[in-house]
């Protein structure tokens, strides 16, 4: 790993640089596939599924018999674990429900806000080297709680045209309405425009590689909302001498094994901790089945020493990590002063893996510094806030004159007239 001691503030942007390509590097490819899918639909999905996944399919839609078969292939032990996680996720997200807010802003002027579900949502679930069935829990469970009517899921097939059984089992358990064997850019394009097989959706959720992330951003140019730019995974751990080096190393490796473009960072006020964590990583990585992936990610990662807590928190806020573990004696200082992070894990016994799977919080989080302005997925991600108002005769007389004056000042005579006519009609009734 790259060890860095007391980096100067003017160098932080370079020190904290992510190992990702820019949108410009990928955008041309994405635009080409989007244009093809928009014009030719399913035939283009077939073309790229064959090219990228080496799969030839008669149909993209997963059948009921395939789902039944998958349920028999998932062990009872894994089913029980998935159900436990689902329960915690549902409890945490159900608690995020809010009641209707109603206010009488002036006499006779009643305003209220209610939340309504987004009717059609699309979920993208990565397959490839790690079939992330846990992401289905994080997306489909709150979508159901919100009341979304159509929950469409796209995930890449293997070369035999099959989907990992755990993905199909979890999707059925969580109430996904349709599952399609399509991955990558073409899946995002399919949900953006709709094809002969895949329905168009209103909002797309889910993480993916850099190509999927850019595809989601391009989808917004075509009137589709997205959860956030969620790309390659990342983790920052802040630790002092009270942290367990073995635990810290295990957390860093847990993110490094996601993909070669993942990034992990240790920020510490202890030089001893840097050496201890480096040694632990060297030992633990040898036991990992995904050792080669983790090694490449580790080569892009950093062990950073700074002299005090204030410098550490400034650097952390500048980075804006997706996942953020706090293992320090003065944890309140770090928690109270952290403003840019996707999800925070506190203490030696709170691994990031808990949030990935079963604690109840959502693991679909902003990456690449977007934690500075985006929230992670939550119940409100699947809902819209709608405002309502009802004005009585007394109410329009209470605020009508102010509306007339303001509309006239902006030169919008029709706006003024809409109020004036009503006020005149009320005067004539007196």
N, C-alpha and C positions, 0 to 999 in steps of 0.2 A: 504494500500500500504506500501511498505518497504521504510522507510525514512532513508537516509544515509547522514551523515554530514562529509564533508572534507575527503573523502576516500583517503588513501595513494596510490601513483602511483603503488606501487608494488602489490596492491590489485585490481587494475582496471580490470584485466582480469576476476577475480572472480565476482566482482561487476556487470560487464557488460555481464555476461554469459547468453546466450539465453536458453529458456526452451524447447530445442529441443533434440530429440534423435540423436545419431551419425549414420553415414552411416552404420557402422558395425551392428548396432542393426536391421536395416531394409533390408540390402542388400541380405541376404539369402532368404527372402520371395520374393523379387523382382526377383532374379535370377531364382527361381523355376517357377514363373508365366511366365517369359520371355521364358524359355526353353519349357514350355508346349505350349505357343502360337506359337512359332516358328515351333514346330512339328505338332500341331493339329489344328491350326487356329481357325475358327469360333466356333467350339464345345467347346473350352476352354473359349472363350469370353462368350458364353452362360452360362457355368458353374459358372464363377465368377460374372456375372451379376445377376444370381439367388442368389448366396451366399451373395454378398455385397449389392445389390440394391433390392433384393426380387422381381425381375421382370423376367417374362418368356416371351421371344419375338419370334415371327415368323420371323422377319427381323430386322436387326440393322439399315438399311437405312431409314431415314425419307422421307416420300413421299410428293409429291406436294400437295396432298389433306390435309395432316396434316399441312403443312405450311399455306395453305389458311385458314384452320380452326383457326389456331393460330392468324392470322392477324385480324380475327373478334373478338377475345377474348381480344385483347389489346386495352385499352382505347385510345381515340383520344388525350387526354391530355398527356399520356405517349408517344404515337407515336410522338407528336410534340416535346417533350423534347428530345427524342432519336435523332430526326432529327437535332435539334439545336446542340446537342453535336457532332453529326457526322460531321456537317459543320465546327465546330471549330477544331476538330481533323484533318479533311482533310486539312484545311487551314494551320495549323501548320506543318503537315508532308509534304505537297506539297512544302512548302518553303524550305525544306531540300534537294531538288533536286540540283544536281551539274552538271555543263557542262563538256564535254570532256576536259581533260587536255592534251595539246600537247606541246612537247619541242623538239627542235633540239639540242641534247646534244653535238654533234660535227658536223662538216661539213658533210652533207650527211647521218647523223644518226638521224632518226626521231623516237621518242618514244611518245606513248600516252596511256592514261588510260581512260577506259569507264566502266560504271557500268551496269550490266545486272541482271535481276531479277532471283531469285531462282525459278525454274519452279514448284516445288511441295512442298507445306508447309502444316504442320499439326498444327491445333490450338486445345489446350485443354482448355475447359471451365468448371470450377468447377460447380457442381450443389449442391446437399446436402442441408444444412441449409440455404444457400444464393445463388440462381441462378445468377451468375455474367454475365448478358447479357452485362453489360458495357465493359467487357473484350473483347467481340467480336468487339466492336467499335475500341478498342485500337489495335487489331491485324488484323482484316480483312480489315479495312479502309486503313492502310498503305500497306498491301499486295496488294491491288488493285491498289493503286497509283504506287507501284513498278512495277506492271505488272506480278505478279505471275499467271501462267496459271491454276494451280490446288490448290484450297484452301479447305482442308479437315478439318472438325470440329468434334471433339468427345466430348460428354458430357453425364453424367450419367442420366438414366431415373428414374422416380419415381416407386413406387411399381406397378402402373398400366401400366407401360411401356410407359409413356408419358414424353415429354420434356416441361419445362415451356414455355408458349406461347411467352413471351417477348424474350426468347433466339431464338426461331424460327423466330420471326418477324425481329429481329435485324440481324440475320444471312442472311436472304433473302435480306434485305435492303442493306447489305454490300457486297453482291456478293459472298458469300460462295458457292462453287460448289457442295459439298456433306456434309450432316450432318448425323452422326451416333450416335445411342443410346448406347454408351459404355463409362464407366468411369474408374477412378482409374488406377492402374498399368497395367491392361489388355488393356486399351485404348492406353497407351504409347507403349506397346509391339506390339499392332496391327498396329500402324502407323510405327513402327520400321521395322517390318518384312513384313508387308502386309499379309492379309488373303484372304479367298474367297470373303469377302465383302469389307474390308477396304484396300484401296491402300497404298502401301509403299510411304513415303514421304522422302524428303531430309533434312528437318529441322523441329523441333518441337518447338512450342511456347506455353506459357501460364503458369499461376501459378497453384498451387495445394497444397494439404497437404504434409506432410513429405514423405509419400510413393510415391506420384507422383514426388516429387522433386528428390528422389533417383532413381526412374525409368527413369527419363530424363537423369540423369548422367550415368546410366547403358546403355542407348541407345547409348551414344557416343562411347561405346566400340564396337558397332556393325555398326559403320560407319555413324551414323546419327548425324547431328549437332543439338544443342539446343540454345535457346536464352540466357539462363543464369540459374543458380540454383535459382529459385524463389519459396521460400517456405512460411511458415507462416508469416503473415503480421506484420510489426513493425513500430513504430513511435517514434521519439525523438523530444521533444519540448525544446528549450532554451528560457527562459523568465526571465525578470527582473521586477522591480516594475512598469514599464510602461505597462506591459501586462495586459489584462483583465482575471482574474482568471476563470471566467465562460466560456470564450472562450477556454482557455487552457484545462480546464476539458472536455469540449465538444469534443475537438479534440482527447484527449487521449481516451475517451470512444468510439469515432467513429472507432478507430482501434481495441480497446479491444473487440468490439462486432463481429469482423470477426470470431474469433475462440478461443477456450480455450488455444491454443498454441501461440496466438499472444502475443506481448510484447510491452508495452508503457513505455517511460521514460521521466521524466521532469528533466532538468538540469537548475539550477537557482543560481543566486548570491544573492537571497533574501529569507531569512528564513520565512518571512511573506507570500511570494508567496506559499511556500510549504504547509503551514497550510490552506491558502485560497483555493488552488486547491484541497486539500484533502477533505475539507468541501463541495466544489462544486460537486466533484465526488460522494460523499455520497448522495447528494440531487438528482442529475441528474440520477444516475443509477437506482433509484427506478421507474423511468418513462419508462424505456426501455423494450420493448417486449422481447429482447434477454438478459435480466438482468442476468440470470444464467451463460450464456457464458461469458459475460463481467466480472462478478465477479471473475471467475476462472482466466481469463487473467490478471485482475488487481492484483490478488494475486502474479503473477509472475513479476510484474512491479515495477519500482523504482522512488522515488522522491529524487533527489540528489542535495545537496547544496555544492557549492564550493565558495571560497572567491573572485575570480577575473575572468575576461574575458579570460585571457590567459590559466588558468587551465581548464576553461570550454571548450574552443575550442580544447585543446589537448585531453581532454576526449572524445569529440564528434568525432574527427578524429579517435581515437582509436576504437570507437564503429562502425563507418561507417553505419549510419542508412539508411534504405530503404526510409522512408519519414522523412523529417526534417523541422520543423517549427521554424522560427526565429522571436521572438517577443521581441525585445530589443531596447533600445534607440540607442545604438552604432551598428546598424545593418550592416554598411559597414565593420566593423572589422570582424564580423562573416562571412559575405558573401565572403570577400576577402581571408579569411584564412581557409575556409572549402574546403577540398580536397577529402573527402570520404563521399559521400551521393548520394542516388539514384535520388531524386527529392527534390527541396528546395522551401518552401513556406514562403513568407516574409510579415510580418506585421499582425496586429490584424484582418484584414478583408480578409485574404487569408487562408481559411480553407483547410485542406488536402482533404476534400471532393470535392473541386473544381477540383483538379487534377484527382481524381478518376472518375469523370464523364464528365465535360463539358468545362473546361478552354481551352483544346486543347493539353496539354502535355500528354505523355503516362503514364499509371499507372502500366505497367508491368515492375517491377524494381527489382534489385538485393537485396536479403535479407541475413540475417545470416552473415553479415560482408563482403559479396562479392562486396559491393559498393566500396571497396578499389581497385578492379581491373576490374570490369565489368560496362558497361554502361546499362542504361535502354533501352527498346525497342525503336527504331527509324526507320526512313525510310531505312537507310543503313542495318538494321538487316535483311531485306528481299532481299538484293541485294549482288552481289559479284563485287569486283573491278577487272577488267581484264586489263592486260597490253598488248600493241601491239608495234611492232617495224618494221621499214622498212629501210633497208640500201642500199644506192646507190653504184655504182662502186667507186665513190670518197670516200664514207663513209667507205667502208671496207678497203680501202687503208689508211684512216686516223687512224683507230683504230686497224687494223689487226696485226701489229707487236707487239703491246702491248698484244693482246690476245695470240699470239704465245708464247711470253716470259712467261706469267703467266701460261699458260697450261703446258708448259714444266717444269716449276718450281714445279708444282703439280704432275708431272709424268703422265699426261693424254695426251698421244701422239695423240690419235684419235681426241681429241679436237683441238690440234694444227694443225693437217692435214686438218681439215675441213676449216680452214682459209688459210693455205699454198696453197692448191689446187686452191682456188679462186684467190689469189694474183698472182700465176704463170700464170693463164689463162689470167689475165689482162695484165701482162707483155708481153705475147706472141702476144697480139693484137696491141702492140705499134710498 
